């Protein structure tokens, strides 16, 4: 509650799920959703450049111990975690190409039982990357 003379500004929090498709009611269950089955990279735009084909044939398996494996016959091991009430997905595949492109904290834009849309805005150049995972 801020006041300046007769002017008043009040901040309130709204911790309810809106079910509006932008995270909505499934947001609180993102960890459970990711761990339920295998995933593929349905779309990856790196600053607007479509690099989806670099990830063709890979299956992603998010494990409950915080590890993630990308496998196309040769597994690539990484780590994943959720922060900020499951509105941020952190991925780290180390230096393993091409998945090192995903090493970042991704804003969760939308979720469902079969799709997760993520976005990262670069701090340096201000470019925007978009990653969409789909359940196999």
ChimeraX attribute file (.defattr): number of C-alpha atoms within 10 A of each C-alpha:
attribute: neighborCount
match mode: 1-to-1
recipient: residues
	/A:1	7
	/A:2	9
	/A:3	9
	/A:4	7
	/A:5	6
	/A:6	5
	/A:7	7
	/A:8	9
	/A:9	8
	/A:10	7
	/A:11	6
	/A:12	6
	/A:13	5
	/A:14	6
	/A:15	6
	/A:16	8
	/A:17	13
	/A:18	12
	/A:19	11
	/A:20	9
	/A:21	13
	/A:22	16
	/A:23	22
	/A:24	16
	/A:25	16
	/A:26	19
	/A:27	22
	/A:28	15
	/A:29	15
	/A:30	24
	/A:31	19
	/A:32	14
	/A:33	19
	/A:34	24
	/A:35	16
	/A:36	16
	/A:37	15
	/A:38	17
	/A:39	22
	/A:40	20
	/A:41	22
	/A:42	17
	/A:43	18
	/A:44	23
	/A:45	15
	/A:46	17
	/A:47	16
	/A:48	11
	/A:49	10
	/A:50	13
	/A:51	14
	/A:52	15
	/A:53	11
	/A:54	13
	/A:55	19
	/A:56	13
	/A:57	13
	/A:58	19
	/A:59	20
	/A:60	25
	/A:61	19
	/A:62	24
	/A:63	17
	/A:64	14
	/A:65	9
	/A:66	14
	/A:67	16
	/A:68	23
	/A:69	20
	/A:70	22
	/A:71	16
	/A:72	13
	/A:73	9
	/A:74	9
	/A:75	13
	/A:76	18
	/A:77	17
	/A:78	20
	/A:79	17
	/A:80	21
	/A:81	18
	/A:82	17
	/A:83	12
	/A:84	8
	/A:85	10
	/A:86	16
	/A:87	18
	/A:88	20
	/A:89	19
	/A:90	15
	/A:91	22
	/A:92	20
	/A:93	22
	/A:94	15
	/A:95	11
	/A:96	12
	/A:97	12
	/A:98	12
	/A:99	18
	/A:100	14
	/A:101	16
	/A:102	19
	/A:103	16
	/A:104	17
	/A:105	20
	/A:106	22
	/A:107	20
	/A:108	21
	/A:109	20
	/A:110	20
	/A:111	24
	/A:112	19
	/A:113	14
	/A:114	14
	/A:115	19
	/A:116	23
	/A:117	20
	/A:118	21
	/A:119	20
	/A:120	21
	/A:121	16
	/A:122	12
	/A:123	8
	/A:124	6
	/A:125	8
	/A:126	10
	/A:127	12
	/A:128	14
	/A:129	20
	/A:130	20
	/A:131	21
	/A:132	20
	/A:133	20
	/A:134	18
	/A:135	19
	/A:136	12
